[in-house]
Amino acid sequence: MAKTRVVPKKKRGPPPTGKGIQVGERWHPSELAAIDAWIASSRDKTLTRAHAIRRLVAIGLRIKIESQGKSEDMKGRRDAKQRARELAADAISEIADTAASPEAQVSRKRRLVKGPEEFQSIRRDRPNRK
């Protein structure tokens, strides 16, 4: 009786060497020169372009994620609000009535920066005071 053999089905192309999706991209010569310069300055002299690009992307993503902290975003908002108040105060100072006393000028400036009482509850740059 003849022995039966199982022949594995042939697959097209080279065997896969890694896991993940392969992405092809055309690079501008100046970008390739910058990548090659980064490779030359790195400690690992066996680094290939593909590995260097992978590392650079990972570094860029890590820096982007770390810099998107919520506290920094809130700090930026507070700084923007303070800057808006300062700009408003400077603009008011330029058009202030010089004939008025200094106390009256300060009082007028404070009222203008603070805003009319009827609109204070709906101003977007201030927290609700209900």
C-alpha positions in Angstrom: 0.0 0.0 0.0 1.3 3.5 -0.9 1.9 6.1 1.8 0.0 9.4 1.5 1.9 12.6 1.9 0.5 16.0 2.8 2.1 18.7 0.7 1.9 22.1 2.2 0.3 24.8 0.0 2.9 27.2 -1.3 2.4 30.9 -0.4 3.4 33.8 -2.6 6.1 36.2 -1.7 8.8 36.1 0.9 8.0 34.8 4.3 6.9 37.4 6.9 9.8 38.5 9.1 7.8 40.4 11.7 4.4 41.2 13.1 2.5 44.3 12.2 1.6 46.2 9.1 4.2 47.2 6.7 4.0 50.8 5.6 5.8 52.1 2.6 6.5 55.8 2.3 8.5 58.1 -0.1 10.9 60.4 1.7 12.3 63.7 0.5 16.1 63.6 0.1 16.6 66.2 2.8 14.5 64.2 5.2 16.5 61.1 4.4 19.7 63.0 5.0 18.4 64.2 8.4 17.5 60.6 9.3 21.0 59.4 8.2 22.6 62.1 10.3 20.5 61.0 13.3 21.6 57.4 12.7 25.3 58.5 12.5 24.9 60.4 15.8 23.3 57.5 17.6 25.1 55.1 19.8 23.9 52.1 17.9 25.9 51.9 14.7 24.0 48.9 13.4 20.8 50.9 13.2 19.0 50.7 9.8 16.9 53.4 8.3 13.7 51.4 9.0 14.6 51.0 12.7 15.7 54.6 12.9 12.4 55.8 11.5 10.4 53.5 13.8 12.4 54.9 16.8 11.9 58.5 15.7 8.2 58.1 15.3 8.0 56.4 18.7 9.9 59.3 20.3 7.7 61.9 18.6 4.5 60.2 19.7 5.8 59.8 23.3 6.7 63.5 23.5 3.4 64.5 22.0 1.4 62.4 24.5 3.5 63.6 27.5 3.1 67.2 26.5 -0.7 67.0 26.4 -1.2 67.1 30.1 -4.4 68.4 31.4 -2.8 70.7 33.9 -0.8 72.4 31.2 -3.9 72.9 29.2 -5.6 74.6 32.2 -2.5 76.7 32.8 -2.6 77.8 29.2 -6.2 78.8 29.6 -5.5 80.8 32.7 -2.6 82.5 31.1 -4.8 83.4 28.1 -7.5 84.9 30.4 -4.9 86.9 32.3 -3.4 88.1 29.1 -6.8 89.2 27.8 -7.4 91.1 31.1 -4.0 92.8 30.7 -4.7 93.8 27.1 -8.1 95.2 28.1 -6.6 97.2 30.9 -3.9 98.6 28.6 -6.5 99.6 26.0 -8.6 101.3 28.6 -5.5 103.1 30.0 -4.8 104.5 26.6 -8.3 106.1 26.2 -8.7 107.1 29.9 -9.8 110.6 30.8 -6.6 112.3 32.0 -8.6 115.1 33.6 -10.2 112.7 36.1 -8.5 112.0 39.5 -6.3 108.9 39.8 -8.9 107.3 42.1 -11.7 107.9 39.6 -9.5 106.5 36.8 -8.8 103.3 38.7 -12.5 102.9 39.6 -13.6 103.4 35.9 -10.9 101.0 34.7 -12.0 98.3 37.2 -15.7 98.7 36.2 -14.8 98.4 32.5 -12.6 95.4 32.9 -15.1 93.7 35.2 -18.0 94.5 32.9 -21.6 95.7 33.5 -23.4 93.9 36.4 -26.2 92.7 34.1 -23.7 90.9 31.9 -21.4 89.5 34.5 -23.3 86.2 34.8 -23.0 85.4 31.1 -19.4 86.3 30.5 -17.5 83.4 29.1 -14.1 84.3 30.5 -15.3 84.2 34.1 -16.8 81.4 36.2 -20.5 81.5 37.0 -21.3 83.4 40.2 -24.8 82.3 41.0 
